[in-house]
Amino acid sequence: MASVSLELMYDVLKSIQARQAQMDGKLDENRSDMLALKYQITGIHHDLLGLHSELSSIHATLIRHEHRLDRIEHRLELNEAPSLT
């Protein structure tokens, strides 16, 4: 078996340390990217909640108008009878 010198082991350990530092840097970068995505998704979620609220409000207004028109038609006795022409 070939003998392993301390210098060779030191070089291998330095190489492992350099790779570890690169991986730590990439992990931090990925963590930052994930946090940015989380903020974007949270923003989209809030936008969707706002849209849902606006649509609910519009729907409620349309229902009120529909009921009002129904009462007006009933009061004026406007029936949707088929025309004879």
N, C-alpha and C positions, 0 to 999 in steps of 0.2 A: 504494500500500500504506500502511496506517495505521501511524503510528510507535508503537513499543512503549516505554512509559516504564519506568524502573527500578523505580518503585513497583509497577507492575502485575506485573512479573516477580517482585518480592520477595513480593507477595501470593500469587501462584501457587505459588512455592516453599514458602512457609509452609503453604499448603493441602496441598501434597504431603507435607510433613514431618508434618503433623497426621495425615493418612491413614496414613502409614507407621508412626507411633507407635501408632495404633489397631490396625493389622494386627499389629504386634509383640506388643501386649497379647493379642490374640485367639490368636496363635500360641502364646504362653506358656500361655494357658488351655487350649488344645487339647493341648499337650504334657503339662500336668498331668493332664488327663482321661485321656489315653492311658496315662500311667504308673499312674494309679489302676486302670484297666481291666487293665493288665498284672499288677498285684498281685492283683486279684480272680481273674483267670484262673489265675494260679499257685496261689492258694489252692484253687480248685476242682480243679485238677489234683492237688494233694496229697491232697485229700479223696477223689478218685476212686481214687488209688493205695491209700489206706487201706482203702477199701471193697473194692477188688480183693483186697487181702491178707486181709481178714476173710473174704470169700467163699471164697477158696482154703483157708483154715483150716477153715471149716465143711464145705467139700466133702471135705477130707481126713478129717475126723472122721466124716462120714457114710459114707465108703468103709470106714473101719476098723470102724465098727459093722456095716455090711453084711457084711463078711467074717466078723466075729465071729458074727453071727447065722447065717450060712451054716454055719460050723463047728459051732455048737450044734445046728442042725437036722440036720446030717449025723450028729453023734454020737448024737442021740436018735432017729435014723432017721425023721425026720418028712419024708415025701415029699408032694408036692402031687398025690396021685393023685385022679382025679375020683371023686366020691361016686356010689354006685349008686342013690340015692333019687330 
